[in-house]
């Protein structure tokens, strides 16, 4: 199975855009309760984790292409 590196980069850009949007929500003071704050933080963490997994996959795929 071949995975398109352009698709991985596209998804990573989308994750970054969403993470930036949630950071704006956080820094703008939108979360009014602790539960809302935790939800925003959890979303940011999830997006960061997803991006790291995709980054690792991209690195592995690039290395395998070079071999």
N, C-alpha and C positions, 0 to 999 in steps of 0.2 A: 504494500500500500504506500502510495506516495502522498505526502502532505505538502501543500503549496505554502512556501515561505511567505508569499505575499498575503495569503489569508491570515497567517499568524500575525503578521505585522498590522494588518487591518484590525484584527480583534484587539491587539494590544493598544492601538490608538483609541479605539472605542472605550476600553477600560480606563485609559488615562483621562479621556474626556469626562467620563462618569465620575471618576475619582476627584477630578478638579471641581466638578459641579457639587459634589457632596462636601468638599472642603469649603466651598463658598457658603453652603448652607450652615456648616458648623461655625465658621468664623463670622458669619453674618448674624449669629445669635438666634437663628430660627428654632432650634430645639428648645422648647419651653419647659419640658420636664426631663428628669433624669432618664426615663425610659426612652424618650425621643432621642436624647443625646446618645444613649447606648446603641440605639438602632443605627444612627448615622455613623458612629465609630465602627460598628460591626460591618456595615456596608463598605466603608473605606478599607478596612482590613481584608475583607473578602476580595475586593477588587485588586488590592495589592498582592494578595496571595495568588490569585488567578494570573496576574501579570507575571509574577515570578515563575510560575509553572510554565507559562508559554515562553518566557525568556529562556529557561533551561532547555525546553524542547527545541527552540530555534537554534540554540548553540549546538546541541547534539546533532540536529539534522545537518547543519552547516559542516560540522566536523565529519560526519559520515559521507557527505557529498565530496569532500576533499580527498577522501581515502580511495 
